[in-house]
Structure formats: C-alpha cells, structure tokens
C-alpha cells in the first residue's frame, strides 16, 4: 500500500456559494400630460387650463390644469408600481388630498416643500405592478389653488430568484498515511448546522 508522510494538510475554508438568477422585465417611465384622456376632471367644481405667463420653466407641453374651487378632483387609472405627480406650487395654494385605490387619503399642503413650476406634489412607490386608481382633490378654502401638470408612472420590475444556497464551512482535508489507510465517507455532524467535514 502506498504511504504518505505523516504531515497532513489542513485547508480551512469558509465559503458560501450562491447561484442567483433573475426573472426581470426592464423598468420604464411613462409620462402622462395633464391633457391625457385617462385623466378625468370634475366639471362642478370646475377646473381651468390657464397658464401663468411668468411660469418658469413653462409647464410640460405648455399645458396644465388648475382649480381654486374646494372639492375639484381628478381621477386617473394607470398600470405601474410607482407614481410621481408634478404641478405648480405657490403661496396662494392650499391643502389637497391624494388617494390611491382604497388606501388612506394623504393630505398635503401646497404652500410647503418645493415651490414653483414642475414641483413634485406627491409620489408613491413599492406598489404592485398592476392597475391602480389615483384620486386628487382640492381640500383648501375657496381661492386656494390646486395645479396639476403631468404624471410619471414606473412600470416593470426585477425580481431576484435564488434557486439554491450551498454553504461550505471549515472544510478539512487530510490525506492517507500509514496509520490512516482509508477514509470514511463524508458525513454531516448533526450538532453543527450547515457544517460539512471530510473526516480521516
């Protein structure tokens, strides 16, 4: 029988091998102007499409919808997992509410935060990539404006998928010697979870 030296090799390895794949569809942003047919505006209370001449930068595509009337609302049905709503904000604006599907209404103040043209009015992320309905309502007092310019919708998602995870911890390899003519099969030690060892 062939002999090996009494010295033995110890190869401590703490290694985790993970194989990842992904099921993905490219994400994309779609911009809807305020004049898009998907946006339904109340007629009473009414909206107007006046554009303030000094508005800078000018509204997207040169159009916007505004209303100084409490109760004026807009509904918009869309497909996506995130929504960003832009409009004009200034000191003569007031409170407005945003409702997506049947979740809780969120009230915002048009006099706070980013001001001016193309300001971010409201956003929601991490939604299911499905159909949703947005409702925006002017809840301020008479004469306080709500102005809508455009909406950006994010569609598509990347979903990580882990088929398996194979951990190797403290892998010990010891060759044959005169006093160790053969090795037993690999076995798992039940008292050490995820611990695999090659014994002499």
C-alpha positions in Angstrom: 0.0 0.0 0.0 1.3 3.4 -0.9 2.3 5.5 2.1 2.1 9.3 2.5 4.0 11.4 5.0 2.6 11.9 8.5 2.2 15.6 7.8 -1.4 16.4 7.0 -2.9 19.2 5.1 -5.4 21.5 6.7 -7.4 23.7 4.4 -9.8 25.8 6.4 -12.3 27.2 4.0 -15.3 29.4 5.0 -17.1 29.6 1.7 -20.6 30.2 0.7 -21.5 29.5 -2.9 -24.7 31.2 -4.1 -26.2 31.0 -7.5 -28.5 33.7 -8.5 -30.7 34.2 -11.5 -33.3 36.8 -12.0 -36.7 37.0 -13.6 -36.8 40.5 -14.9 -38.5 42.9 -17.2 -37.0 46.2 -18.0 -38.3 49.1 -16.0 -39.6 52.1 -17.9 -41.0 55.5 -17.0 -44.1 56.8 -18.9 -45.1 60.5 -18.7 -48.8 61.5 -19.0 -49.6 65.1 -19.6 -52.5 66.7 -17.8 -54.5 66.7 -21.0 -54.3 62.9 -21.4 -57.7 61.3 -21.9 -57.0 59.0 -18.9 -57.3 61.9 -16.5 -60.9 62.7 -15.7 -61.6 66.2 -14.2 -64.7 67.2 -12.3 -66.8 69.8 -14.1 -68.5 71.0 -10.9 -66.5 72.2 -9.1 -64.7 73.2 -12.3 -61.1 73.3 -13.4 -59.4 75.7 -15.8 -56.4 75.4 -18.2 -55.0 78.9 -17.8 -51.2 79.1 -17.9 -49.5 81.8 -15.9 -47.3 83.7 -18.4 -44.5 84.2 -15.8 -44.4 80.4 -15.0 -40.8 79.3 -15.4 -40.0 76.8 -16.5 -43.1 76.6 -18.6 -45.5 73.6 -17.9 -44.8 70.3 -19.6 -46.1 70.5 -23.2 -47.3 74.1 -22.4 -50.4 72.9 -20.6 -51.7 72.5 -17.0 -55.0 72.1 -15.1 -55.8 74.3 -12.1 -58.7 74.9 -9.8 -59.3 77.4 -6.9 -62.5 75.5 -6.0 -62.8 73.2 -3.0 -63.9 69.8 -4.0 -62.5 69.9 -7.5 -61.0 66.5 -8.2 -59.2 64.4 -10.8 -59.2 60.7 -11.2 -56.5 58.7 -13.2 -56.3 55.0 -13.8 -52.9 53.6 -14.5 -50.8 50.5 -14.6 -47.5 50.5 -12.8 -45.6 50.2 -9.5 -44.7 53.8 -8.8 -46.3 57.2 -9.5 -44.9 60.8 -9.3 -47.3 63.8 -9.7 -46.0 67.2 -10.7 -47.6 70.6 -10.8 -47.3 74.2 -9.8 -47.0 75.2 -6.1 -47.1 78.6 -4.6 -48.2 80.6 -1.5 -51.7 81.0 -2.8 -52.2 77.2 -2.9 -53.7 75.2 -0.1 -54.4 71.6 1.1 -55.1 68.7 -1.3 -55.6 65.0 -0.8 -54.2 62.1 -2.7 -55.9 58.7 -2.7 -54.6 55.5 -4.5 -57.1 52.7 -4.7 -58.8 52.2 -1.3 -55.9 53.1 0.9 -55.8 56.0 3.3 -56.1 59.5 1.9 -52.9 61.6 2.2 -53.2 65.3 2.8 -50.5 67.7 1.6 -50.1 71.4 1.8 -49.2 73.2 -1.5 -47.5 76.0 0.5 -44.8 73.8 1.8 -41.8 72.0 0.3 -40.6 72.6 -3.3 -42.2 75.6 -4.8 -42.7 76.9 -8.4 -43.2 75.1 -11.7 -42.9 71.4 -12.2 -42.7 70.8 -8.5 -43.2 67.3 -7.1 -46.7 67.3 -5.4 -46.9 63.6 -4.3 -45.4 60.2 -5.0 -45.9 56.6 -4.1 -43.5 53.7 -4.7 -43.3 49.9 -4.0 -46.8 49.2 -5.3 -47.8 46.0 -7.1 -47.1 46.3 -10.8 -50.9 46.3 -11.6 -53.8 48.6 -12.3 -54.4 51.4 -9.8 -56.7 54.4 -9.5 -55.5 57.8 -8.3 -57.8 60.5 -7.0 -56.6 64.0 -6.3 -58.9 66.5 -4.6 -58.7 70.2 -3.7 -59.4 70.4 0.0 -58.4 74.0 0.6 -60.6 77.1 1.0 -62.1 79.0 -1.8 -59.4 80.7 -3.9 -56.6 78.4 -2.9 -55.3 76.7 -6.0 -54.5 73.1 -6.9 -52.4 72.9 -10.1 -51.6 69.7 -12.0 -49.1 69.5 -14.8 -48.1 65.9 -15.5 -47.7 62.4 -14.0 -44.8 59.9 -14.4 -45.5 56.2 -14.0 -42.9 53.5 -13.5 -43.7 50.1 -15.0 -41.9 46.8 -14.9 -39.8 45.1 -12.1 -36.7 43.0 -11.4 -37.4 40.1 -9.1 -34.4 38.2 -7.7 -34.7 34.5 -7.6 -32.4 32.2 -5.5 -32.6 28.6 -6.7 -30.3 27.2 -4.1 -27.7 28.2 -1.5 -24.9 25.7 -0.7 -22.7 26.7 2.3 -19.3 25.1 3.0 -17.7 25.8 6.4 -14.3 24.7 7.7 -13.6 22.1 5.0 -10.8 19.9 6.4 -9.0 17.6 4.0 -6.4 15.1 5.4 -4.6 12.7 3.0 -3.8 9.0 3.6 -0.9 7.9 5.8 0.5 4.7 7.1 -1.7 4.9 10.1 -4.7 6.1 8.2 -5.1 3.6 5.3 -8.6 4.8 4.3 -11.2 7.4 4.9 -14.8 7.1 5.9 -17.5 8.6 3.7 -18.4 12.3 4.1 -20.9 12.7 6.9 -22.9 15.5 8.4 -22.4 16.4 12.0 -25.9 16.7 13.4 -24.8 19.1 16.2 -23.4 21.7 13.8 -26.0 23.0 11.4 -24.8 23.6 7.8 -21.4 22.2 8.8 -19.8 19.7 6.4 -16.4 18.0 7.1 -14.3 15.4 5.4 -13.1 13.1 8.2 -10.0 10.9 8.1 
